[in-house]
Amino acid sequence: MNTQLIENDAQAAALCCGGPVPEGEAACCMQDAKAKGAGQEGCGCDVPEQSCDDSDPTSQGFKAGSPVAHETIRQNVRSQYSLVAESSGGGCGCGAREADPDSVSRILGYSAGETGVVPEGANMGLGCGNPQAIAALRPGETVVDLGSGGGFDCFLAARQVGESGRVIGVDMTAAMISKARANAEKGGYRNVEFRLGEIEALPVADAVADVIISNCVINLSPEKQRVFAEAWRVLKPGGRLAIADIVAFADLPEQIRRDMALYSGCMAGASLITEVEALLKDNGFEQIRIAPKDESKSFIRDWAPDASITDYVLSATIEAVKPAR
């Protein structure tokens, strides 16, 4: 395992392993090993050592792209974001830190007006940009948010599409869905709903969305081709993507790609800009525009100060259109 990165991640290991035992043997194994490597007690998992070698993507037994690897990544990400949803502070998620979420969101490009109009607790300071800034939402449109978290972007979108519009948030984490639904009820949002599901298999019918938004979530998927295929299916002809995500401008070293803390932290799973463009083209999208944000390195650097991560990744806005018939 990547001992150096583990030893530098003691605080995160303590938080991520200090809650409920992660779901699934593989996720449990990974977090137990990470916590113990950082000098913590571990997750209380009783998993044979050889099981870790077979299923842990940070071990030499990991085979990138395999079904086992995909499921292991999903279990780990789900476990981490469940803890983020259930905790009062950040520490394990994309951009999650102890700083005030509103202050974090201002750095990401949201205005004080945007952060001030959503229900308390909806803005969790998770993200790497502001998809609202490029979405150009109009009254009456239907919006689908991939990885909706506590509902922050959904509630902002709901204000723009109005009562005649509709917003559907999709998240793979039950704790996030519960949190978002409670926030919707608290804020009296009648045109927003939240559905439990994976972005590689959206619980949404064909051709219902005018716009798909997402904020720092697609990088977490081990099967990005399926994500964009699903986005194509769900969009109406003429529908558009408005995404903020982490992308790579240089090949990530293997030791970074294998580190699950960096993966669930929205860094190690980043695809090269050219790969993202190719995936969009392969799925039929046109008018593709990927705009890297060099200034994003200033906050991404703080996500992993010991990994020199800004030598490889930054935030970008990603726009594309499904051609009209």
Residue pairs with C-beta under 8 A, 6 or more apart in sequence:
1 33
1 37
1 56
1 58
1 59
2 58
2 255
2 258
2 259
3 37
4 306
5 255
5 259
5 261
5 262
5 306
5 307
6 13
6 34
6 37
6 38
6 261
7 37
7 38
8 306
9 34
9 38
9 261
10 38
10 39
10 40
11 91
12 91
12 92
12 261
13 31
13 34
13 35
13 37
13 38
13 40
13 261
14 35
14 38
14 40
15 83
15 87
15 91
15 92
16 31
16 34
16 35
16 79
16 80
16 83
16 91
16 92
16 261
17 31
17 32
17 34
17 35
17 40
17 41
17 42
17 43
19 82
19 83
19 86
19 87
20 82
20 83
21 28
21 43
21 44
21 45
22 28
22 30
22 31
22 43
22 45
22 75
22 76
22 79
23 75
23 78
23 79
23 82
24 71
24 75
24 79
25 45
25 47
25 51
25 55
26 51
26 55
26 56
26 68
26 71
26 72
26 75
26 76
27 72
27 75
27 76
27 78
27 79
28 43
28 45
28 47
29 45
29 47
29 51
29 52
29 55
29 56
30 52
30 55
30 56
30 57
30 58
30 72
30 76
30 260
31 42
31 43
31 45
31 76
31 79
32 42
32 43
32 44
32 45
32 47
33 42
33 52
33 56
33 58
34 260
34 261
35 41
35 42
35 43
36 42
52 59
53 59
53 60
53 61
54 61
54 68
55 61
55 68
55 72
56 62
56 72
56 260
57 64
57 69
57 72
57 73
57 258
57 260
57 263
58 258
58 259
58 260
62 69
62 258
63 69
64 257
65 222
69 222
70 222
70 223
73 220
73 222
73 260
73 263
73 269
74 172
74 198
74 222
76 260
76 263
76 264
77 172
77 220
77 263
77 264
78 172
78 173
80 92
80 93
80 264
81 92
81 93
81 149
81 172
81 173
81 175
81 176
81 264
82 173
82 174
82 175
82 176
83 92
84 90
84 91
84 92
84 93
84 96
84 124
84 126
85 149
85 150
85 173
85 175
85 176
85 178
85 179
86 175
89 96
89 98
90 96
90 97
90 98
90 99
90 124
90 125
90 126
91 97
91 98
92 261
92 264
92 265
93 124
93 126
93 264
93 265
93 266
94 126
94 127
94 128
94 216
94 217
94 219
94 220
94 246
94 265
94 266
94 303
95 104
95 108
95 125
95 126
95 127
95 128
95 216
95 266
95 299
95 303
96 124
96 125
96 126
97 104
97 125
97 302
99 125
100 125
101 115
101 123
101 124
101 125
102 112
102 115
102 116
102 123
102 125
103 125
104 125
104 299
105 114
105 115
105 123
105 125
105 127
105 130
105 152
106 112
106 115
107 298
107 299
108 127
108 128
108 129
108 130
108 244
108 299
109 129
109 130
109 133
110 130
110 132
114 130
114 132
114 156
115 123
117 155
117 156
117 159
118 151
118 152
118 155
118 156
118 183
118 187
119 151
119 155
119 183
119 184
119 186
119 187
120 186
121 150
121 179
121 183
122 150
122 151
122 152
122 155
122 180
122 183
122 187
123 150
123 152
124 149
124 150
124 152
126 149
126 150
126 152
126 215
126 216
127 152
127 153
127 215
127 216
127 244
128 215
128 216
128 244
128 245
128 246
128 266
128 296
128 300
128 315
129 215
129 216
129 244
129 245
129 293
129 296
129 315
129 316
129 317
130 215
130 244
131 153
131 213
131 214
131 215
131 242
131 243
131 244
131 317
132 153
132 156
132 157
132 160
132 213
132 242
133 317
134 242
134 317
134 319
135 143
135 157
135 160
135 211
135 213
135 240
135 242
136 242
137 143
137 157
137 160
137 161
137 165
137 211
138 160
138 161
138 210
139 160
139 161
139 162
139 164
139 165
140 161
140 162
140 164
140 165
141 161
141 165
141 166
141 210
141 211
142 161
142 165
142 166
142 167
142 168
142 208
142 209
142 210
142 211
143 154
143 157
143 161
143 165
143 166
143 167
143 168
143 209
143 210
143 211
143 212
143 213
144 167
144 168
144 169
144 170
144 202
144 204
144 208
144 209
144 211
144 212
144 213
144 234
145 153
145 154
145 157
145 167
145 168
145 169
145 170
145 212
145 213
145 214
145 215
146 170
146 199
146 202
146 212
146 213
146 214
146 217
146 218
146 227
146 231
146 243
147 170
147 171
147 172
147 199
147 214
147 215
147 216
147 217
147 218
147 220
148 154
148 169
148 170
148 171
148 176
148 180
148 194
149 171
149 176
149 179
149 180
150 176
150 179
150 180
150 183
151 169
151 179
151 180
151 183
151 184
151 192
151 194
153 213
153 215
154 167
154 169
154 180
154 184
154 189
154 192
154 194
155 183
155 184
155 187
155 189
155 192
157 167
157 213
158 165
158 167
158 189
158 191
158 192
161 167
161 191
162 191
163 190
163 191
165 191
166 191
166 192
166 193
167 191
167 192
167 193
168 192
168 193
168 194
168 195
168 204
168 209
169 180
169 192
169 193
169 194
169 195
170 194
170 195
170 196
170 197
170 199
170 202
170 203
170 204
171 177
171 180
171 194
171 196
171 197
172 196
172 197
172 198
172 199
174 196
177 194
177 195
177 196
180 194
181 194
184 192
184 193
184 194
195 203
195 204
196 203
197 203
199 214
199 217
199 218
199 221
199 227
199 230
200 221
200 223
200 226
200 227
200 230
201 226
201 230
202 230
202 231
202 233
202 234
204 234
205 234
206 233
206 234
207 233
207 234
207 235
207 236
207 237
207 239
208 234
208 236
209 234
209 235
209 236
209 239
210 235
210 236
210 239
210 240
211 239
211 240
211 241
211 242
212 231
212 234
212 235
212 239
212 240
212 241
212 242
212 243
213 242
213 243
214 243
214 244
214 245
215 243
215 244
215 245
216 244
216 245
216 246
216 266
216 315
217 245
218 224
218 227
218 243
218 245
219 245
219 246
219 247
219 266
219 267
219 269
219 270
219 271
220 263
220 264
220 266
220 269
221 227
221 269
222 269
224 271
224 276
224 279
225 279
225 282
225 283
228 279
228 280
228 282
228 283
228 285
229 283
231 241
231 283
232 283
232 284
232 285
232 322
235 241
235 322
236 322
237 322
237 323
237 324
237 325
238 321
238 322
238 323
238 324
239 321
239 322
240 319
240 320
240 321
240 322
241 280
241 285
241 318
241 319
241 320
241 321
242 317
242 319
243 317
243 318
243 319
244 315
244 316
244 317
244 318
245 270
245 315
245 316
245 318
246 266
246 267
246 270
246 300
246 313
246 314
246 315
246 316
247 270
247 271
247 272
247 273
247 276
247 290
247 292
247 313
247 314
247 315
247 316
247 318
248 270
248 271
248 272
248 273
248 312
248 313
249 272
249 273
249 292
249 312
249 313
249 314
250 311
250 312
251 272
251 312
252 268
252 270
252 312
252 313
253 312
256 262
256 267
256 268
256 307
256 309
256 312
257 263
257 268
257 269
258 268
259 268
259 307
260 268
262 268
262 304
262 307
262 309
263 269
265 303
265 304
266 303
267 300
267 303
267 304
267 307
267 309
267 313
270 312
270 313
271 279
273 290
273 292
273 316
276 290
276 318
277 288
277 290
280 288
280 318
280 320
281 288
284 322
284 323
285 320
285 321
285 322
286 320
286 321
286 322
286 323
287 319
287 320
287 321
288 318
288 319
288 320
289 317
289 318
289 319
289 320
290 316
290 317
290 318
290 319
291 316
291 317
291 319
292 314
292 315
292 316
293 314
293 315
293 316
293 317
294 314
296 314
296 315
297 310
297 314
300 309
300 310
300 313
300 314
300 315
301 309
301 310
303 309
